[in-house]
């Protein structure tokens, strides 16, 4: 994980806030940090409190500087990070999430042709047989069953980015890419990083839970198919 400090507006701040919440959740009077990815005064305050009582790998006290570097990440419990270096790319039409997702997952952003079936508005038809064809031409494979736990999807993310098809609350189909996975010592301290082609012409990157994803672009996202290496 890269270095963070007050003023950082970065998706990975969400995981920092999650770890601080886990650390202080039994502390009387702790209000809980909003996991919003904004490293503000409250996050800085509780980080410094954590640093004041923590030690480095060498056993020496952490420097209380409000900076989250390697030693502070380790003291917070970070045990694993798999972060594929993908750019943030926004879809150029309302139905081209599959084009961007395929490009991000395969590293080939130059082509949008496909042997899979498209609808009248050029969206990828979301049935599993069609997604299977789409996976094969991407040099990937459609999982027979979508993982139900973060540990299961993490095993695939370690091999490369994962395309994930799912539904918004209104049941419209969308596709995103799981581009990373981070975990700390406790089993529930794990999150995925998602490169989302939405919003239109911008894209977004978020850290979120799995399988209960919440995406910045449009809220709750229910996955139903995973395309992996």
ZAMARGU-4260 file (C-alpha; in steps of 0.2 Angstrom, whole numbers, plus 5000, padded with zeros to 4 digits):
<rodrens>
0) 5000/5000/5000 | 5006/5017/4996 | 5010/5031/5009 | 4995/5041/5015 | 4994/5057/5025
5) 4981/5070/5030 | 4974/5078/5014 | 4975/5061/5004 | 4959/5058/4994 | 4962/5040/4989
10) 4952/5024/4988 | 4965/5015/4999 | 4960/5028/5013 | 4944/5017/5015 | 4954/5002/5020
15) 4964/5013/5033 | 4948/5019/5040 | 4942/5001/5041 | 4957/4996/5051 | 4956/5010/5063
20) 4938/5007/5066 | 4942/4989/5070 | 4956/4994/5082 | 4945/5007/5091 | 4928/4999/5090
25) 4929/4993/5109 | 4935/5010/5115 | 4922/5020/5125 | 4917/5036/5116 | 4924/5031/5099
30) 4912/5038/5087 | 4918/5027/5072 | 4926/5034/5057 | 4916/5036/5041 | 4924/5025/5028
35) 4924/5038/5014 | 4941/5038/5007 | 4945/5056/5014 | 4960/5058/5025 | 4953/5072/5036
40) 4956/5078/5054 | 4946/5064/5062 | 4956/5050/5053 | 4972/5059/5057 | 4968/5061/5075
45) 4964/5042/5078 | 4979/5037/5067 | 4990/5047/5079 | 4982/5039/5094 | 4985/5022/5086
50) 5003/5026/5082 | 5006/5032/5100 | 5002/5014/5106 | 5010/5004/5092 | 5027/4997/5089
55) 5037/4994/5073 | 5043/4976/5067 | 5059/4980/5076 | 5049/4982/5092 | 5053/5001/5093
60) 5038/5014/5096 | 5031/5020/5080 | 5034/5038/5075 | 5018/5048/5079 | 5018/5058/5063
65) 5001/5055/5055 | 5009/5047/5040 | 5004/5029/5035 | 5020/5021/5028 | 5026/5003/5028
70) 5028/5002/5047 | 5011/5009/5051 | 5003/4998/5039 | 5011/4983/5046 | 5006/4988/5064
75) 4988/4990/5058 | 4989/4972/5053 | 4991/4973/5034 | 4996/4955/5029 | 4992/4954/5010
80) 4990/4966/4996 | 4988/4962/4978 | 4985/4978/4968 | 4986/4977/4949 | 4991/4993/4941
85) 4977/4998/4930 | 4972/5015/4924 | 4955/5023/4928 | 4945/5023/4912 | 4927/5028/4910
90) 4914/5021/4898 | 4911/5032/4883 | 4893/5026/4881 | 4879/5020/4893 | 4882/5002/4887
95) 4901/5001/4885 | 4905/4995/4902 | 4910/4978/4895 | 4922/4986/4882 | 4931/4995/4896
100) 4931/4980/4908 | 4938/4969/4894 | 4952/4981/4890 | 4957/4983/4908 | 4956/4965/4912
105) 4966/4959/4897 | 4977/4975/4895 | 4971/4977/4877 | 4961/4994/4876 | 4962/4995/4857
110) 4947/4984/4851 | 4929/4983/4855 | 4924/4970/4843 | 4917/4954/4850 | 4910/4937/4844
115) 4897/4938/4859 | 4880/4944/4856 | 4875/4962/4858 | 4858/4970/4861 | 4851/4984/4850
120) 4860/4997/4860 | 4877/4988/4859 | 4876/4982/4877 | 4883/4964/4880 | 4868/4952/4882
125) 4870/4946/4900 | 4865/4928/4899 | 4878/4916/4905 | 4881/4907/4888 | 4885/4924/4880
130) 4896/4928/4894 | 4905/4912/4892 | 4909/4916/4874 | 4914/4933/4879 | 4926/4926/4892
135) 4934/4914/4880 | 4938/4927/4867 | 4946/4937/4881 | 4957/4923/4885 | 4948/4920/4901
140) 4935/4909/4908 | 4918/4910/4916 | 4916/4903/4933 | 4903/4890/4935 | 4898/4898/4951
145) 4901/4915/4957 | 4912/4915/4973 | 4901/4918/4989 | 4916/4924/5000 | 4930/4936/4998
150) 4943/4923/5001 | 4937/4913/4986 | 4937/4929/4974 | 4954/4933/4981 | 4962/4917/4975
155) 4957/4922/4957 | 4963/4941/4959 | 4980/4934/4964 | 4982/4928/4946 | 4975/4944/4938
160) 4961/4956/4937 | 4943/4948/4937 | 4928/4954/4927 | 4912/4954/4937 | 4895/4956/4929
165) 4881/4960/4941 | 4865/4970/4943 | 4861/4987/4950 | 4846/4989/4962 | 4835/4992/4946
170) 4841/4975/4939 | 4850/4984/4925 | 4866/4974/4920 | 4884/4982/4923 | 4902/4975/4922
175) 4917/4980/4933 | 4934/4974/4936 | 4941/4968/4953 | 4959/4975/4952 | 4965/4971/4969
180) 4963/4963/4986 | 4969/4968/5003 | 4968/4959/5020 | 4974/4961/5038 | 4975/4949/5052
185) 4957/4947/5057 | 4947/4937/5045 | 4934/4951/5042 | 4947/4964/5038 | 4948/4961/5020
190) 4942/4971/5005 | 4943/4971/4986 | 4948/4986/4975 | 4936/4989/4960 | 4939/4998/4944
195) 4922/5003/4938 | 4919/5010/4921 | 4905/5021/4928 | 4901/5035/4930 | 4901/5040/4911
200) 4917/5047/4904 | 4926/5046/4921 | 4926/5029/4929 | 4929/5027/4947 | 4940/5016/4959
205) 4934/5010/4976 | 4938/4998/4990 | 4923/4988/4995 | 4917/4972/5003 | 4913/4956/4994
210) 4900/4949/4989 | 4890/4964/4996 | 4898/4977/4984 | 4894/4996/4986 | 4901/5006/4971
215) 4903/5025/4971 | 4895/5027/4954 | 4878/5019/4958 | 4877/5011/4975 | 4873/4992/4979
220) 4879/4980/4966 | 4874/4962/4965 | 4887/4951/4956 | 4880/4936/4947 | 4895/4931/4935
225) 4914/4931/4937 | 4926/4930/4923 | 4944/4925/4928 | 4961/4919/4922
</rodrens>
